[in-house]
Every structure is written in C-alpha cells, then in structure tokens.
Amino acid sequence: MFILNKKHNLDFKLKLIKEYKEGNIGYDSLSNKYDIDPSQLKTWTYQFDTFGIDGLISSMTRKKYSTDEKLRIIQYRITNQLSYKETARIFD
C-alpha cells in the first residue's frame, strides 16, 4: 500500500534515484522497498535527468500565477516558439 500526500525531501529523492541508476533494482522493487508509487519514482528520475537537481527542488514547491501572468507566459512561449519544457525552465 502506498502512502498518499507524503512529502519527500531532496536527500530522499536523490537517494532513490542513485539507487535506481546503479542498476541493481527496478522501479517497482524500489518503490515497494520505500513504500512509494512507482510512477512517482519515474517522475523524479525524469525530472533529475531533464533538469538536474533543480528539477527536484522546483517540484517541492508550487508557484501560484495570476491570470495575467499565465497569459504573459503563454504569449512568451508562442512568440519565442518554445516547447512547454523550455518555457517551464525559464519561468520556474
């Protein structure tokens, strides 16, 4: 059984990512070992591979944007022909 709404600190995330990348254990076994959802571990690994440690840190806090800010960010993305990922890196 997985624990819902549990916050995990950066050290914990890095520990699991390192353990996974060492290749001795897969997502399912690792998630069972630490009682987390395997999709969460996959997300952390993807965020780390894509954005480095910053990808894990920014996921720990959510920014709240006003409607005007959201429109400005969307316009910036369109004007500069950026992907969603590229835009997120700029505004995160």
N, C-alpha and C positions, 0 to 999 in steps of 0.2 A: 504494500500500500504506500502511496506517495503522500507526503505532507504538502498541503496546499498553502499558498501565500507565505511561504517561508523565505526570508531574505538571506542571501548568502553573501559573505564578504569577498573581497577581491582575492585574498590569500586562498580561500577555499576553492574559488573558481580556477585559479591558476594551478593549484594542486591537482585538481581533477583533469584539467587539460593536459598537464605534463604527464600524468599517469596514462592517459589515453594515448598520447603521442609516442610514448615509449613503446607502444605496440604490444604490450603483454595482456591487455584486457580491452574488450569492446565496449561500445556504448551501453548495451543492455546490462552486461555484467557489472560495469562500473556504476551505473545508475542504481542497480539493486544493492550494491555494496554500501552506497551512501544515501539510499532512500530518496532519490530524486527522479523526476521524469526523464526518460532518455532524450526526449525532444529538447529539454532544457539544456542538457549537456551538449547536444548537437548545435544549439543556438550559440552557446558560449564559445564553442570551438570555432564556429564560423565567424563570430564577432572578433575573436582574437586573431584568426588568420587574415581577416579583411582589414581590421583597423588597429591591430596590436592591443596593448593594454588599454588604450583609450576606449576601445570598443567595449570593454568590460566595465570600465568606470562609468561611462555615459549611460549604460543601461541600468545602472543602480539608481539613477535619479531621472525623473521625467520633467522636462520643461513644459510650461504651460504657455501657449501662444494665443494672443488675441486674434480676432478675425482679421484685423488689418495686417498683423504680422504674417499670418498664414497666406494672405493674398500677395503680400510683398515677396514672400519666399517662392510662391508658385510662379509669379511673374519673373523673378530672377532665374528660376530653373528654365522657363520657356525661352527667355531672351538669350541665355547663355548656352542653350541646347545641352543641358546637363542631364545625367541619369538621376534617378531618385537617390542612389547611393552617394553620388558625388555631391548632390545638394545637401544631403544629410550631414556629410562630413564638414561642409562649410558652416552650416547653421547649428551644429551640435555644440 
